[in-house]
Amino acid sequence: MSVSIRNIVHMALFAALFIVMSMIKIPLPFTPVPVTLQNLAVMLAGAFLGARGGFLGIGLVIALTALGLPLLHGQGGLSYVLGPTGGFLLAFPFCAAAVGWCTGKLFHTRLHRTNRILFTLALFFIFLVCGSLLSYLAGLPWLARAAGLSFAGTIAAGFAPFIGGDIVKSVIAAVIVSALAPHVIALRGRMRSSRAADAGLPADGTRAG
């Protein structure tokens, strides 16, 4: 798997954004899951870097945290990654990949040029479903098992306090990406070109010669 220096820099920037946004947290007394801006960073990483770049950028942070670096909430270690919030953490790289894939399909429609309102609305649903709701598929069962919660207790501790904030974060991400759509598309194009050049392929992905 070839990754250019330029692409590494881009992924590192969004990995750093993910780390910084994990530091902004509001602990809740009734749940081990804090309110953070982590999934906002996941949404933006997927949209700006694409499926592959988003997965690698966020996945790198999770891997380094598991190895012991205190990158998330100032904590690290395998026991932390596998703790009550582990399902959410392990889901985040896949959420970024899903956001990257779906936004890529949306960008190919040219909707950002013809109907900005509809384009922004589509982004919002992609971010909410792929960047937020998808993480609950792994996060909630993991939380229930780790904390010994019932179904109702899991919803009360791991979903109900956060979905409103996730909607707000999805709106923020949609507005940002919509406003910067030409730059996002250009960045993703440069990343594809860099990968193709590293692999000895032309920018359209077909093998030269």
Z-matrix of the N, CA and C atoms (Angstrom, degrees):
N
C 1 1.466
C 2 1.518 1 108.40
N 3 1.316 2 116.89 1 119.27
C 4 1.448 3 121.85 2 -175.86
C 5 1.528 4 110.72 3 -99.16
N 6 1.343 5 115.61 4 131.82
C 7 1.462 6 120.76 5 177.73
C 8 1.515 7 107.90 6 -132.10
N 9 1.330 8 117.97 7 121.32
C 10 1.464 9 121.44 8 -177.51
C 11 1.524 10 110.62 9 -74.00
N 12 1.336 11 114.93 10 161.05
C 13 1.464 12 120.44 11 178.19
C 14 1.525 13 110.51 12 -59.79
N 15 1.331 14 116.86 13 -41.78
C 16 1.462 15 120.39 14 179.64
C 17 1.519 16 110.73 15 -60.39
N 18 1.323 17 116.77 16 -44.42
C 19 1.459 18 119.91 17 -179.66
C 20 1.521 19 111.68 18 -67.26
N 21 1.343 20 115.91 19 -35.15
C 22 1.463 21 119.44 20 176.89
C 23 1.524 22 110.39 21 -61.96
N 24 1.329 23 116.16 22 -41.38
C 25 1.470 24 120.54 23 179.13
C 26 1.524 25 110.33 24 -62.24
N 27 1.340 26 116.80 25 -45.25
C 28 1.462 27 120.01 26 179.18
C 29 1.531 28 111.09 27 -61.10
N 30 1.329 29 116.28 28 -44.51
C 31 1.460 30 119.43 29 -179.92
C 32 1.526 31 111.13 30 -65.87
N 33 1.326 32 116.17 31 -36.78
C 34 1.463 33 119.55 32 179.10
C 35 1.522 34 111.13 33 -64.86
N 36 1.334 35 117.37 34 -36.44
C 37 1.462 36 120.50 35 179.01
C 38 1.524 37 110.84 36 -62.95
N 39 1.328 38 117.11 37 -42.98
C 40 1.459 39 118.74 38 -179.58
C 41 1.530 40 111.51 39 -77.68
N 42 1.323 41 117.05 40 -26.64
C 43 1.463 42 119.51 41 171.52
C 44 1.523 43 109.53 42 -63.59
N 45 1.340 44 116.09 43 -41.86
C 46 1.470 45 120.35 44 177.79
C 47 1.525 46 110.73 45 -64.72
N 48 1.331 47 116.49 46 -39.48
C 49 1.469 48 119.82 47 177.34
C 50 1.520 49 110.55 48 -61.57
N 51 1.317 50 116.86 49 -41.11
C 52 1.471 51 121.92 50 177.84
C 53 1.530 52 110.48 51 -61.17
N 54 1.318 53 116.17 52 -42.31
C 55 1.472 54 120.44 53 179.30
C 56 1.521 55 110.64 54 -64.95
N 57 1.336 56 116.38 55 -46.56
C 58 1.466 57 120.31 56 -179.08
C 59 1.520 58 110.76 57 -61.97
N 60 1.324 59 116.83 58 -42.71
C 61 1.459 60 119.54 59 -178.47
C 62 1.520 61 112.10 60 -71.18
N 63 1.327 62 117.32 61 -21.49
C 64 1.463 63 118.98 62 174.69
C 65 1.522 64 111.19 63 -72.89
N 66 1.335 65 116.61 64 -23.31
C 67 1.461 66 120.49 65 179.73
C 68 1.529 67 111.79 66 -74.99
N 69 1.328 68 115.66 67 -21.37
C 70 1.469 69 119.96 68 178.27
C 71 1.522 70 107.24 69 -87.74
N 72 1.322 71 116.63 70 97.62
C 73 1.460 72 119.14 71 -173.97
C 74 1.516 73 110.68 72 -138.57
N 75 1.310 74 113.76 73 151.37
C 76 1.461 75 121.53 74 176.67
C 77 1.530 76 107.47 75 -123.69
N 78 1.336 77 118.40 76 104.00
C 79 1.472 78 120.00 77 178.29
C 80 1.528 79 110.30 78 -66.02
N 81 1.327 80 115.31 79 142.41
C 82 1.456 81 121.31 80 176.44
C 83 1.526 82 108.46 81 -112.19
N 84 1.328 83 117.70 82 137.65
C 85 1.470 84 119.90 83 -173.65
C 86 1.519 85 114.36 84 -70.15
N 87 1.327 86 118.11 85 -18.94
C 88 1.463 87 120.49 86 -173.07
C 89 1.525 88 113.21 87 -105.69
N 90 1.342 89 117.60 88 8.13
C 91 1.460 90 120.13 89 -178.66
C 92 1.514 91 109.98 90 -153.78
N 93 1.349 92 117.77 91 146.81
C 94 1.471 93 119.89 92 175.33
C 95 1.519 94 112.98 93 -77.93
N 96 1.323 95 117.74 94 -2.81
C 97 1.465 96 122.17 95 -179.16
C 98 1.522 97 109.07 96 -95.43
N 99 1.348 98 118.63 97 115.51
C 100 1.471 99 120.03 98 179.93
C 101 1.530 100 111.31 99 -84.02
N 102 1.305 101 115.83 100 160.17
C 103 1.456 102 121.10 101 170.50
C 104 1.522 103 107.54 102 -79.79
N 105 1.345 104 117.85 103 124.17
C 106 1.458 105 122.20 104 179.30
C 107 1.531 106 109.54 105 -138.15
N 108 1.309 107 114.61 106 177.55
C 109 1.462 108 121.49 107 174.89
C 110 1.528 109 111.52 108 -104.26
N 111 1.327 110 116.77 109 15.97
C 112 1.459 111 120.55 110 -175.49
C 113 1.523 112 112.86 111 -56.25
N 114 1.339 113 116.26 112 -46.89
C 115 1.468 114 115.94 113 -175.08
C 116 1.527 115 112.33 114 -73.20
N 117 1.323 116 118.64 115 -17.37
C 118 1.465 117 119.49 116 170.36
C 119 1.525 118 109.91 117 -64.96
N 120 1.332 119 116.33 118 -42.05
C 121 1.461 120 120.40 119 176.37
C 122 1.528 121 110.96 120 -64.52
N 123 1.327 122 116.64 121 -37.47
C 124 1.469 123 120.66 122 177.58
C 125 1.526 124 110.39 123 -62.03
N 126 1.333 125 116.17 124 -44.63
C 127 1.467 126 120.64 125 179.00
C 128 1.517 127 111.23 126 -59.86
N 129 1.318 128 116.46 127 -47.75
C 130 1.462 129 120.78 128 -177.24
C 131 1.527 130 111.29 129 -67.90
N 132 1.331 131 116.99 130 -38.74
C 133 1.468 132 119.79 131 178.90
C 134 1.523 133 110.78 132 -62.15
N 135 1.332 134 116.74 133 -44.77
C 136 1.455 135 119.26 134 178.58
C 137 1.512 136 112.62 135 -63.05
N 138 1.342 137 116.64 136 -42.72
C 139 1.459 138 120.66 137 -177.70
C 140 1.527 139 111.94 138 -67.83
N 141 1.322 140 117.76 139 -43.00
C 142 1.457 141 121.08 140 -175.87
C 143 1.530 142 112.46 141 -80.88
N 144 1.324 143 117.57 142 -36.22
C 145 1.468 144 120.78 143 -172.69
C 146 1.512 145 113.47 144 -98.38
N 147 1.328 146 118.23 145 -15.65
C 148 1.451 147 120.41 146 -174.65
C 149 1.519 148 111.18 147 85.88
N 150 1.324 149 115.93 148 177.98
C 151 1.462 150 120.69 149 -174.28
C 152 1.527 151 111.96 150 -63.00
N 153 1.317 152 116.44 151 -48.55
C 154 1.466 153 120.35 152 -176.68
C 155 1.526 154 111.17 153 -68.10
N 156 1.331 155 116.57 154 -49.62
C 157 1.456 156 119.91 155 -178.98
C 158 1.512 157 112.82 156 -64.51
N 159 1.333 158 116.65 157 -40.02
C 160 1.455 159 120.26 158 178.54
C 161 1.516 160 111.73 159 -63.39
N 162 1.337 161 115.92 160 -44.19
C 163 1.466 162 119.99 161 179.00
C 164 1.524 163 110.87 162 -61.20
N 165 1.328 164 116.69 163 -46.78
C 166 1.462 165 119.83 164 -177.04
C 167 1.522 166 111.94 165 -68.90
N 168 1.335 167 117.45 166 -40.44
C 169 1.460 168 120.17 167 -178.98
C 170 1.516 169 112.52 168 -63.06
N 171 1.331 170 116.68 169 -48.49
C 172 1.463 171 120.49 170 179.94
C 173 1.526 172 110.47 171 -74.10
N 174 1.328 173 116.39 172 -38.93
C 175 1.463 174 119.97 173 179.86
C 176 1.512 175 112.48 174 -62.02
N 177 1.339 176 116.79 175 -34.24
C 178 1.459 177 119.98 176 178.75
C 179 1.521 178 111.23 177 -61.66
N 180 1.326 179 116.63 178 -42.35
C 181 1.467 180 120.47 179 179.64
C 182 1.523 181 110.44 180 -63.24
N 183 1.327 182 116.68 181 -44.43
C 184 1.469 183 120.25 182 179.65
C 185 1.521 184 110.35 183 -62.33
N 186 1.339 185 117.06 184 -42.86
C 187 1.463 186 120.75 185 -178.89
C 188 1.526 187 111.22 186 -64.86
N 189 1.330 188 117.19 187 -44.75
C 190 1.461 189 119.92 188 -179.89
C 191 1.527 190 111.57 189 -66.98
N 192 1.340 191 115.80 190 -34.21
C 193 1.468 192 119.25 191 175.75
C 194 1.515 193 110.50 192 -64.65
N 195 1.323 194 116.67 193 -42.13
C 196 1.471 195 121.00 194 178.75
C 197 1.524 196 111.17 195 -62.61
N 198 1.339 197 116.19 196 -30.86
C 199 1.467 198 120.31 197 179.73
C 200 1.524 199 112.55 198 -77.87
N 201 1.334 200 116.82 199 -8.30
C 202 1.455 201 119.45 200 174.10
C 203 1.512 202 116.44 201 120.97
N 204 1.342 203 118.08 202 -7.28
C 205 1.462 204 118.73 203 178.92
C 206 1.523 205 110.05 204 -73.45
N 207 1.325 206 118.31 205 133.22
C 208 1.475 207 121.44 206 -176.69
C 209 1.532 208 111.88 207 -80.33
N 210 1.313 209 116.52 208 68.94
C 211 1.462 210 121.20 209 -172.52
C 212 1.520 211 113.92 210 -93.95
N 213 1.316 212 118.31 211 -25.09
C 214 1.455 213 121.41 212 -175.45
C 215 1.522 214 110.15 213 -112.01
N 216 1.303 215 116.43 214 118.14
C 217 1.468 216 122.31 215 -176.26
C 218 1.520 217 111.09 216 56.75
N 219 1.349 218 117.53 217 23.07
C 220 1.452 219 120.60 218 -176.94
C 221 1.513 220 113.25 219 74.13
N 222 1.319 221 117.53 220 16.16
C 223 1.455 222 122.26 221 -178.65
C 224 1.518 223 110.41 222 -123.17
N 225 1.315 224 115.98 223 159.82
C 226 1.449 225 121.52 224 178.75
C 227 1.505 226 110.96 225 -160.07
N 228 1.311 227 115.81 226 177.05
C 229 1.458 228 121.70 227 -179.50
C 230 1.520 229 111.61 228 108.39
N 231 1.317 230 115.18 229 154.13
C 232 1.461 231 120.43 230 -178.56
C 233 1.520 232 111.31 231 -62.33
N 234 1.340 233 116.92 232 -35.98
C 235 1.462 234 119.68 233 -179.31
C 236 1.525 235 111.31 234 -63.99
N 237 1.325 236 116.80 235 -32.40
C 238 1.460 237 119.82 236 177.84
C 239 1.522 238 110.71 237 -72.22
N 240 1.332 239 116.56 238 -46.68
C 241 1.466 240 120.50 239 -179.52
C 242 1.525 241 110.92 240 -62.74
N 243 1.312 242 117.13 241 -32.42
C 244 1.462 243 120.89 242 -179.99
C 245 1.526 244 112.46 243 -95.00
N 246 1.332 245 117.26 244 12.36
C 247 1.458 246 121.55 245 179.17
C 248 1.518 247 112.66 246 -78.02
N 249 1.327 248 117.37 247 -163.31
C 250 1.475 249 120.63 248 -175.48
C 251 1.521 250 114.77 249 -57.75
N 252 1.331 251 117.36 250 -30.27
C 253 1.469 252 120.10 251 -179.90
C 254 1.533 253 112.23 252 -94.06
N 255 1.336 254 116.64 253 8.25
C 256 1.457 255 120.63 254 -174.57
C 257 1.514 256 114.23 255 -59.83
N 258 1.319 257 117.44 256 -36.31
C 259 1.457 258 119.78 257 179.87
C 260 1.515 259 111.92 258 -61.63
N 261 1.329 260 116.07 259 -40.26
C 262 1.462 261 120.11 260 177.48
C 263 1.525 262 111.12 261 -66.45
N 264 1.341 263 116.24 262 -45.68
C 265 1.459 264 120.05 263 -178.03
C 266 1.524 265 111.47 264 -61.20
N 267 1.327 266 117.15 265 -45.16
C 268 1.458 267 120.55 266 -178.41
C 269 1.523 268 111.81 267 -70.64
N 270 1.325 269 116.67 268 -22.60
C 271 1.469 270 120.13 269 178.71
C 272 1.525 271 112.31 270 -80.82
N 273 1.329 272 117.62 271 -23.59
C 274 1.465 273 120.16 272 -172.69
C 275 1.538 274 113.90 273 -58.12
N 276 1.347 275 120.67 274 -43.78
C 277 1.473 276 118.23 275 178.06
C 278 1.528 277 112.29 276 -60.14
N 279 1.322 278 116.89 277 -36.64
C 280 1.465 279 120.38 278 179.48
C 281 1.533 280 110.71 279 -71.96
N 282 1.327 281 115.90 280 -33.06
C 283 1.470 282 119.49 281 174.35
C 284 1.520 283 110.45 282 -63.74
N 285 1.328 284 116.65 283 -43.86
C 286 1.465 285 120.23 284 178.30
C 287 1.521 286 110.70 285 -61.66
N 288 1.335 287 116.59 286 -41.13
C 289 1.463 288 120.34 287 178.64
C 290 1.523 289 111.10 288 -63.98
N 291 1.335 290 116.88 289 -41.91
C 292 1.467 291 120.67 290 179.22
C 293 1.520 292 111.02 291 -64.90
N 294 1.338 293 116.52 292 -42.11
C 295 1.464 294 120.28 293 176.75
C 296 1.524 295 110.01 294 -61.41
N 297 1.329 296 116.38 295 -44.72
C 298 1.455 297 120.55 296 -179.64
C 299 1.512 298 112.93 297 -61.14
N 300 1.321 299 116.57 298 -42.14
C 301 1.466 300 120.39 299 -179.22
C 302 1.525 301 110.82 300 -67.41
N 303 1.326 302 116.11 301 -46.50
C 304 1.474 303 120.15 302 -177.16
C 305 1.522 304 112.13 303 -68.19
N 306 1.331 305 117.25 304 -41.66
C 307 1.460 306 118.74 305 178.57
C 308 1.519 307 110.88 306 -67.31
N 309 1.333 308 117.40 307 -32.96
C 310 1.450 309 120.01 308 175.91
C 311 1.516 310 111.96 309 -60.74
N 312 1.334 311 116.26 310 -42.97
C 313 1.463 312 120.46 311 176.22
C 314 1.530 313 110.56 312 -62.85
N 315 1.326 314 116.25 313 -39.50
C 316 1.464 315 120.09 314 -179.59
C 317 1.527 316 110.89 315 -66.75
N 318 1.324 317 117.79 316 -42.23
C 319 1.451 318 120.78 317 179.48
C 320 1.531 319 111.58 318 -61.20
N 321 1.312 320 116.91 319 -32.91
C 322 1.466 321 120.45 320 -179.27
C 323 1.524 322 112.59 321 -70.41
N 324 1.331 323 117.25 322 -15.11
C 325 1.460 324 119.58 323 179.37
C 326 1.527 325 112.61 324 -79.39
N 327 1.321 326 118.38 325 -12.98
C 328 1.468 327 123.56 326 -175.94
C 329 1.524 328 112.04 327 64.03
N 330 1.325 329 117.15 328 17.96
C 331 1.461 330 120.14 329 -178.72
C 332 1.519 331 111.31 330 -63.16
N 333 1.335 332 116.14 331 -27.49
C 334 1.468 333 119.11 332 -179.81
C 335 1.526 334 111.85 333 -64.77
N 336 1.321 335 117.33 334 -18.28
C 337 1.456 336 120.77 335 178.81
C 338 1.523 337 112.58 336 -94.88
N 339 1.311 338 116.68 337 -24.77
C 340 1.459 339 119.59 338 -172.85
C 341 1.523 340 113.72 339 -102.90
N 342 1.326 341 117.24 340 -30.81
C 343 1.468 342 120.28 341 -177.43
C 344 1.520 343 108.68 342 -152.28
N 345 1.320 344 116.48 343 89.64
C 346 1.467 345 120.82 344 -174.71
C 347 1.530 346 112.25 345 -64.60
N 348 1.332 347 117.56 346 -35.20
C 349 1.468 348 119.84 347 -179.39
C 350 1.522 349 110.37 348 -65.69
N 351 1.334 350 116.72 349 -47.64
C 352 1.461 351 120.36 350 179.12
C 353 1.527 352 110.96 351 -64.77
N 354 1.324 353 116.30 352 -36.87
C 355 1.460 354 121.25 353 177.44
C 356 1.524 355 110.69 354 -61.90
N 357 1.323 356 117.21 355 -45.96
C 358 1.461 357 121.60 356 179.36
C 359 1.520 358 111.09 357 -64.62
N 360 1.324 359 117.18 358 -39.45
C 361 1.458 360 120.88 359 177.85
C 362 1.524 361 110.91 360 -64.02
N 363 1.330 362 116.76 361 -41.18
C 364 1.465 363 120.43 362 177.61
C 365 1.521 364 110.82 363 -63.29
N 366 1.333 365 116.22 364 -41.21
C 367 1.467 366 120.02 365 176.19
C 368 1.523 367 110.98 366 -59.62
N 369 1.328 368 115.99 367 -43.76
C 370 1.459 369 120.05 368 -179.98
C 371 1.530 370 111.04 369 -56.62
N 372 1.310 371 117.88 370 -46.40
C 373 1.463 372 120.61 371 -178.87
C 374 1.526 373 111.45 372 -67.36
N 375 1.327 374 117.09 373 -36.91
C 376 1.461 375 119.53 374 176.28
C 377 1.523 376 110.62 375 -62.73
N 378 1.325 377 116.64 376 -46.30
C 379 1.459 378 119.96 377 -179.13
C 380 1.520 379 111.74 378 -65.50
N 381 1.329 380 116.88 379 -40.73
C 382 1.456 381 119.49 380 -178.64
C 383 1.525 382 111.08 381 -67.03
N 384 1.329 383 116.56 382 -46.18
C 385 1.466 384 120.17 383 -176.43
C 386 1.521 385 111.62 384 -74.81
N 387 1.335 386 116.91 385 -52.13
C 388 1.468 387 120.72 386 -174.30
C 389 1.522 388 112.92 387 -83.12
N 390 1.329 389 117.11 388 -36.88
C 391 1.454 390 120.14 389 -176.88
C 392 1.503 391 114.72 390 -87.49
N 393 1.332 392 116.79 391 -14.97
C 394 1.460 393 120.14 392 -176.71
C 395 1.527 394 112.12 393 -126.62
N 396 1.322 395 116.54 394 -67.09
C 397 1.464 396 119.92 395 -173.38
C 398 1.517 397 112.51 396 -60.00
N 399 1.330 398 117.29 397 -34.71
C 400 1.461 399 120.33 398 179.60
C 401 1.524 400 111.90 399 -59.45
N 402 1.326 401 116.99 400 -35.36
C 403 1.465 402 120.04 401 -178.60
C 404 1.521 403 111.83 402 -67.15
N 405 1.333 404 117.25 403 -27.11
C 406 1.464 405 120.04 404 179.89
C 407 1.526 406 111.86 405 -69.17
N 408 1.326 407 118.10 406 -24.73
C 409 1.469 408 120.94 407 -179.87
C 410 1.516 409 111.22 408 -61.50
N 411 1.327 410 116.56 409 -34.80
C 412 1.464 411 120.32 410 175.69
C 413 1.518 412 111.39 411 -96.74
N 414 1.330 413 116.57 412 -36.39
C 415 1.459 414 120.54 413 -173.25
C 416 1.511 415 114.39 414 -66.88
N 417 1.326 416 116.99 415 -41.82
C 418 1.470 417 119.35 416 -176.01
C 419 1.532 418 113.08 417 -70.30
N 420 1.338 419 119.82 418 -48.19
C 421 1.477 420 118.38 419 176.70
C 422 1.523 421 112.22 420 -60.51
N 423 1.333 422 116.39 421 -38.46
C 424 1.469 423 120.65 422 178.74
C 425 1.529 424 110.11 423 -63.39
N 426 1.321 425 117.02 424 -45.50
C 427 1.462 426 121.60 425 179.13
C 428 1.518 427 110.99 426 -62.01
N 429 1.334 428 116.49 427 -42.49
C 430 1.470 429 120.16 428 -179.50
C 431 1.519 430 111.16 429 -60.26
N 432 1.324 431 115.66 430 -42.88
C 433 1.465 432 119.05 431 -178.88
C 434 1.531 433 111.60 432 -71.86
N 435 1.349 434 116.27 433 -43.73
C 436 1.463 435 119.85 434 -176.52
C 437 1.519 436 112.16 435 -67.97
N 438 1.329 437 116.78 436 -35.81
C 439 1.462 438 120.69 437 -176.59
C 440 1.517 439 113.05 438 -100.79
N 441 1.322 440 117.32 439 -3.04
C 442 1.457 441 120.71 440 179.67
C 443 1.520 442 113.15 441 65.06
N 444 1.332 443 116.37 442 42.63
C 445 1.462 444 120.91 443 -176.35
C 446 1.519 445 111.95 444 -99.19
N 447 1.315 446 115.40 445 150.84
C 448 1.459 447 120.91 446 171.91
C 449 1.530 448 109.06 447 -74.43
N 450 1.335 449 116.40 448 173.99
C 451 1.457 450 119.88 449 178.01
C 452 1.532 451 110.44 450 -59.16
N 453 1.339 452 116.52 451 -47.90
C 454 1.463 453 120.38 452 -179.59
C 455 1.520 454 110.90 453 -64.02
N 456 1.325 455 116.05 454 -40.34
C 457 1.459 456 119.90 455 178.94
C 458 1.512 457 112.26 456 -65.24
N 459 1.334 458 116.13 457 -36.33
C 460 1.464 459 120.49 458 178.71
C 461 1.523 460 111.05 459 -66.66
N 462 1.320 461 116.59 460 -42.98
C 463 1.465 462 120.17 461 177.89
C 464 1.527 463 110.23 462 -62.97
N 465 1.326 464 116.53 463 -42.06
C 466 1.467 465 121.04 464 -178.85
C 467 1.527 466 111.80 465 -67.53
N 468 1.343 467 116.25 466 -34.07
C 469 1.461 468 119.66 467 -175.70
C 470 1.523 469 113.44 468 -93.14
N 471 1.344 470 117.11 469 -28.19
C 472 1.455 471 119.16 470 -171.02
C 473 1.512 472 116.10 471 -118.14
N 474 1.333 473 117.82 472 -8.40
C 475 1.468 474 118.98 473 -177.12
C 476 1.527 475 113.06 474 -126.69
N 477 1.314 476 116.60 475 -55.92
C 478 1.473 477 120.94 476 -173.14
C 479 1.526 478 113.56 477 -56.00
N 480 1.355 479 119.77 478 -41.36
C 481 1.475 480 117.96 479 -177.84
C 482 1.530 481 113.88 480 -72.84
N 483 1.335 482 117.42 481 -10.98
C 484 1.464 483 120.20 482 -168.66
C 485 1.525 484 114.71 483 -114.31
N 486 1.319 485 117.98 484 -21.80
C 487 1.458 486 118.85 485 -172.37
C 488 1.531 487 112.05 486 -64.86
N 489 1.337 488 117.08 487 -35.27
C 490 1.461 489 119.37 488 177.43
C 491 1.524 490 111.55 489 -61.87
N 492 1.315 491 116.44 490 -44.50
C 493 1.458 492 120.66 491 177.37
C 494 1.515 493 112.02 492 -65.41
N 495 1.328 494 116.77 493 -35.63
C 496 1.468 495 120.17 494 177.96
C 497 1.527 496 110.92 495 -64.03
N 498 1.308 497 116.52 496 -36.91
C 499 1.470 498 120.25 497 177.22
C 500 1.533 499 109.73 498 -63.86
N 501 1.332 500 116.02 499 -44.75
C 502 1.467 501 120.11 500 178.83
C 503 1.525 502 110.39 501 -61.93
N 504 1.335 503 117.62 502 -44.40
C 505 1.465 504 121.06 503 -179.85
C 506 1.525 505 110.91 504 -64.64
N 507 1.323 506 117.18 505 -35.13
C 508 1.462 507 120.43 506 177.40
C 509 1.523 508 110.98 507 -66.13
N 510 1.324 509 116.35 508 -38.19
C 511 1.467 510 120.62 509 175.85
C 512 1.525 511 110.17 510 -63.40
N 513 1.327 512 116.69 511 -46.10
C 514 1.472 513 120.72 512 -179.36
C 515 1.529 514 110.32 513 -60.96
N 516 1.324 515 116.79 514 -46.69
C 517 1.465 516 120.23 515 -179.97
C 518 1.520 517 111.33 516 -62.45
N 519 1.334 518 116.69 517 -40.61
C 520 1.465 519 120.67 518 -179.60
C 521 1.524 520 110.75 519 -63.93
N 522 1.315 521 116.87 520 -42.38
C 523 1.470 522 120.66 521 179.87
C 524 1.531 523 110.47 522 -65.19
N 525 1.334 524 116.86 523 -43.39
C 526 1.467 525 120.79 524 -179.88
C 527 1.521 526 111.00 525 -62.43
N 528 1.329 527 116.45 526 -50.46
C 529 1.470 528 119.97 527 -176.46
C 530 1.525 529 110.74 528 -67.61
N 531 1.327 530 117.02 529 -37.88
C 532 1.457 531 119.90 530 178.34
C 533 1.528 532 110.74 531 -62.76
N 534 1.336 533 116.26 532 -43.85
C 535 1.465 534 120.53 533 -179.36
C 536 1.526 535 111.88 534 -66.43
N 537 1.335 536 116.39 535 -31.79
C 538 1.466 537 121.04 536 -176.42
C 539 1.521 538 112.17 537 -106.02
N 540 1.323 539 117.53 538 18.19
C 541 1.465 540 121.41 539 -172.90
C 542 1.526 541 113.70 540 -50.95
N 543 1.344 542 120.43 541 -47.86
C 544 1.478 543 118.80 542 179.81
C 545 1.528 544 112.73 543 -59.56
N 546 1.337 545 116.53 544 -37.76
C 547 1.462 546 120.40 545 179.62
C 548 1.523 547 111.00 546 -71.22
N 549 1.338 548 117.16 547 -38.41
C 550 1.464 549 121.21 548 178.26
C 551 1.524 550 109.74 549 -62.82
N 552 1.323 551 116.35 550 -46.88
C 553 1.463 552 120.75 551 -179.58
C 554 1.528 553 110.69 552 -63.14
N 555 1.339 554 116.81 553 -40.19
C 556 1.461 555 120.66 554 178.61
C 557 1.529 556 110.90 555 -64.38
N 558 1.334 557 117.12 556 -42.64
C 559 1.461 558 121.05 557 179.24
C 560 1.523 559 110.67 558 -62.12
N 561 1.328 560 116.44 559 -46.23
C 562 1.466 561 119.61 560 179.79
C 563 1.522 562 110.78 561 -63.07
N 564 1.337 563 116.51 562 -36.25
C 565 1.451 564 119.43 563 177.27
C 566 1.518 565 112.01 564 -65.16
N 567 1.333 566 116.86 565 -41.34
C 568 1.467 567 120.15 566 178.25
C 569 1.520 568 111.33 567 -64.76
N 570 1.323 569 116.76 568 -37.55
C 571 1.458 570 119.73 569 179.24
C 572 1.525 571 110.77 570 -66.52
N 573 1.331 572 116.71 571 -40.27
C 574 1.472 573 119.61 572 176.54
C 575 1.520 574 110.79 573 -63.84
N 576 1.328 575 116.30 574 -41.34
C 577 1.460 576 119.83 575 179.75
C 578 1.520 577 111.17 576 -63.94
N 579 1.336 578 116.65 577 -39.65
C 580 1.466 579 120.54 578 178.92
C 581 1.515 580 110.89 579 -64.25
N 582 1.339 581 116.91 580 -42.38
C 583 1.465 582 119.76 581 178.51
C 584 1.516 583 110.67 582 -64.41
N 585 1.335 584 116.23 583 -41.29
C 586 1.461 585 119.56 584 -179.79
C 587 1.523 586 111.15 585 -64.90
N 588 1.346 587 116.52 586 -41.29
C 589 1.457 588 120.49 587 179.63
C 590 1.524 589 111.25 588 -64.53
N 591 1.338 590 116.59 589 -40.67
C 592 1.464 591 120.72 590 179.09
C 593 1.518 592 111.60 591 -64.09
N 594 1.346 593 115.80 592 -31.88
C 595 1.463 594 120.34 593 -178.84
C 596 1.526 595 112.34 594 -90.50
N 597 1.338 596 117.39 595 1.99
C 598 1.447 597 120.84 596 -178.55
C 599 1.504 598 113.62 597 74.11
N 600 1.351 599 115.43 598 29.33
C 601 1.454 600 120.82 599 -179.86
C 602 1.515 601 110.09 600 -114.16
N 603 1.336 602 118.04 601 153.71
C 604 1.457 603 119.48 602 169.93
C 605 1.504 604 110.63 603 -69.00
N 606 1.327 605 118.32 604 167.69
C 607 1.472 606 122.84 605 -173.46
C 608 1.508 607 113.54 606 -61.09
N 609 1.345 608 117.40 607 -23.08
C 610 1.466 609 118.24 608 -179.57
C 611 1.500 610 113.23 609 -82.23
N 612 1.352 611 116.40 610 0.75
C 613 1.447 612 121.32 611 174.18
C 614 1.513 613 114.58 612 89.63
N 615 1.358 614 119.60 613 -2.37
C 616 1.447 615 121.12 614 178.48
C 617 1.517 616 109.01 615 -87.39
N 618 1.319 617 117.73 616 151.62
C 619 1.446 618 121.38 617 -175.45
C 620 1.523 619 110.77 618 -77.28
N 621 1.325 620 114.75 619 131.97
C 622 1.457 621 119.58 620 -178.95
C 623 1.532 622 110.58 621 -72.89
N 624 1.307 623 115.24 622 152.39
C 625 1.456 624 120.29 623 176.90
C 626 1.486 625 112.60 624 75.13
